[in-house]
């Protein structure tokens, strides 16, 4: 994992520099700078709009007594997208813009759910299994602590 992070932290700036040089050579320095600023501004507007939609969905779920797990995940993705869009560069802008797409976030959420869900049914009353263990209950009053 540490090696992967090292590779990312070295390769992303190198790719960004290469893209700046290539795009700057084709369209000019001022247009390149304007593109970076415009993508950041447009991305922030999109994040704000999508964030409000996600917030409304989360509030609706909470009113219905449903945990807004998907909405929290989507909000986290928007936070990452915003960070990527604020970092100057075309690669990070592209990754940030991808995270603004709901189908991309839905796909990522399904991958995360597959990773965190157990591969076998858990033991419990509904599965007919028995959970054995020891428990120690400590009963203290608040004044004792």
C-alpha positions as a Python dict, from the first residue, in 0.01 Angstrom:
ca = {
    (1, 'X'): (0, 0, 0),
    (2, 'X'): (282, 239, 86),
    (3, 'X'): (451, 161, -246),
    (4, 'X'): (128, 233, -433),
    (5, 'X'): (93, 570, -258),
    (6, 'X'): (455, 653, -341),
    (7, 'X'): (397, 569, -707),
    (8, 'X'): (81, 784, -715),
    (9, 'X'): (249, 1081, -544),
    (10, 'X'): (537, 1068, -791),
    (11, 'X'): (349, 986, -1111),
    (12, 'X'): (53, 1225, -1082),
    (13, 'X'): (264, 1544, -1070),
    (14, 'X'): (481, 1415, -1356),
    (15, 'X'): (172, 1345, -1567),
    (16, 'X'): (29, 1688, -1477),
    (17, 'X'): (351, 1863, -1579),
    (18, 'X'): (357, 1671, -1908),
    (19, 'X'): (-4, 1765, -1978),
    (20, 'X'): (61, 2132, -1897),
    (21, 'X'): (356, 2139, -2136),
    (22, 'X'): (170, 1957, -2414),
    (23, 'X'): (-155, 2154, -2386),
    (24, 'X'): (33, 2482, -2335),
    (25, 'X'): (231, 2417, -2653),
    (26, 'X'): (-87, 2353, -2852),
    (27, 'X'): (-322, 2625, -2726),
    (28, 'X'): (-93, 2872, -2550),
    (29, 'X'): (-9, 2951, -2192),
    (30, 'X'): (-298, 3190, -2122),
    (31, 'X'): (-560, 2952, -2262),
    (32, 'X'): (-409, 2668, -2058),
    (33, 'X'): (-428, 2872, -1738),
    (34, 'X'): (-782, 2982, -1823),
    (35, 'X'): (-885, 2619, -1879),
    (36, 'X'): (-752, 2517, -1537),
    (37, 'X'): (-934, 2804, -1367),
    (38, 'X'): (-1258, 2740, -1558),
    (39, 'X'): (-1264, 2368, -1482),
    (40, 'X'): (-1213, 2443, -1112),
    (41, 'X'): (-1492, 2703, -1110),
    (42, 'X'): (-1735, 2488, -1310),
    (43, 'X'): (-1658, 2188, -1093),
    (44, 'X'): (-1727, 2383, -774),
    (45, 'X'): (-2065, 2494, -909),
    (46, 'X'): (-2154, 2136, -1001),
    (47, 'X'): (-2040, 2007, -662),
    (48, 'X'): (-2255, 2264, -485),
    (49, 'X'): (-2563, 2169, -686),
    (50, 'X'): (-2509, 1794, -648),
    (51, 'X'): (-2423, 1833, -281),
    (52, 'X'): (-2756, 1999, -215),
    (53, 'X'): (-2939, 1716, -395),
    (54, 'X'): (-2753, 1457, -189),
    (55, 'X'): (-2824, 1649, 131),
    (56, 'X'): (-3197, 1654, 53),
    (57, 'X'): (-3194, 1279, -15),
    (58, 'X'): (-3011, 1215, 312),
    (59, 'X'): (-3261, 1428, 505),
    (60, 'X'): (-3552, 1242, 342),
    (61, 'X'): (-3398, 907, 438),
    (62, 'X'): (-3345, 1023, 796),
    (63, 'X'): (-3709, 1136, 819),
    (64, 'X'): (-3811, 787, 706),
    (65, 'X'): (-3580, 624, 960),
    (66, 'X'): (-3340, 492, 695),
    (67, 'X'): (-2966, 535, 737),
    (68, 'X'): (-2833, 753, 453),
    (69, 'X'): (-2534, 529, 381),
    (70, 'X'): (-2530, 581, 5),
    (71, 'X'): (-2573, 956, 46),
    (72, 'X'): (-2280, 974, 289),
    (73, 'X'): (-2066, 783, 38),
    (74, 'X'): (-2174, 1014, -245),
    (75, 'X'): (-2099, 1315, -26),
    (76, 'X'): (-1751, 1180, 42),
    (77, 'X'): (-1698, 1131, -331),
    (78, 'X'): (-1802, 1493, -389),
    (79, 'X'): (-1552, 1603, -125),
    (80, 'X'): (-1277, 1413, -305),
    (81, 'X'): (-1397, 1551, -640),
    (82, 'X'): (-1382, 1905, -504),
    (83, 'X'): (-1029, 1851, -379),
    (84, 'X'): (-921, 1709, -715),
    (85, 'X'): (-1080, 2000, -900),
    (86, 'X'): (-905, 2256, -683),
    (87, 'X'): (-564, 2101, -747),
    (88, 'X'): (-430, 2263, -1064),
    (89, 'X'): (-399, 2012, -1343),
    (90, 'X'): (-583, 1834, -1619),
    (91, 'X'): (-552, 1477, -1489),
    (92, 'X'): (-686, 1569, -1146),
    (93, 'X'): (-963, 1773, -1310),
    (94, 'X'): (-1061, 1473, -1522),
    (95, 'X'): (-1068, 1246, -1216),
    (96, 'X'): (-1269, 1506, -1023),
    (97, 'X'): (-1517, 1545, -1306),
    (98, 'X'): (-1558, 1166, -1325),
    (99, 'X'): (-1652, 1162, -957),
    (100, 'X'): (-1921, 1418, -1031),
    (101, 'X'): (-2100, 1161, -1246),
    (102, 'X'): (-2360, 975, -1043),
    (103, 'X'): (-2316, 644, -1235),
    (104, 'X'): (-1943, 648, -1153),
    (105, 'X'): (-2018, 705, -783),
    (106, 'X'): (-2287, 433, -791),
    (107, 'X'): (-2037, 189, -942),
    (108, 'X'): (-1775, 279, -680),
    (109, 'X'): (-2036, 238, -405),
    (110, 'X'): (-2127, -109, -532),
    (111, 'X'): (-1757, -206, -526),
    (112, 'X'): (-1722, -80, -169),
    (113, 'X'): (-2034, -270, -61),
    (114, 'X'): (-1895, -591, -209),
    (115, 'X'): (-1573, -540, -12),
    (116, 'X'): (-1736, -472, 324),
    (117, 'X'): (-2021, -721, 312),
    (118, 'X'): (-1932, -1059, 458),
    (119, 'X'): (-1897, -1339, 207),
    (120, 'X'): (-2090, -1580, 427),
    (121, 'X'): (-2408, -1525, 624),
    (122, 'X'): (-2344, -1399, 975),
    (123, 'X'): (-2442, -1601, 1275),
    (124, 'X'): (-2742, -1472, 1459),
    (125, 'X'): (-3103, -1543, 1540),
    (126, 'X'): (-3222, -1495, 1182),
    (127, 'X'): (-2962, -1734, 1042),
    (128, 'X'): (-3014, -1997, 1311),
    (129, 'X'): (-2654, -1966, 1424),
    (130, 'X'): (-2533, -1924, 1778),
    (131, 'X'): (-2287, -1664, 1893),
    (132, 'X'): (-2092, -1775, 2196),
    (133, 'X'): (-1897, -1541, 2414),
    (134, 'X'): (-1841, -1400, 2757),
    (135, 'X'): (-1965, -1070, 2882),
    (136, 'X'): (-1888, -867, 3188),
    (137, 'X'): (-2133, -598, 3286),
    (138, 'X'): (-2012, -312, 3499),
    (139, 'X'): (-2285, -108, 3655),
    (140, 'X'): (-2166, 229, 3778),
    (141, 'X'): (-2338, 550, 3848),
    (142, 'X'): (-2225, 867, 3681),
    (143, 'X'): (-2113, 1011, 4016),
    (144, 'X'): (-1870, 718, 4064),
    (145, 'X'): (-1673, 797, 3750),
}
